[in-house]
């Protein structure tokens, strides 16, 4: 199923089938589904099958990802409008 959490640490022999949404994630097992994370670390034993969106990304050599990567762009403030007369 889907996982939504602040911090996720996945074991090397585990499998997640579903979407992952986390502020930080450290993945070393198999994932079948999309991943959205602020800080994402994909370790060399990881096998990812799905699209990945992230703020900060680290991938160890040897990790396998079958999907698209997208860097998330966050604006810290709403745009402001000022009326000048």
Secondary structure, DSSP 8 states (H G I E B T S, - for coil): --EEEEEEE--TT-EEES-EEEEEEEE-SEEES-EEEEEEEE-TT-EEES-EEEEEEEE-TT-EEES-EEE----SS--------
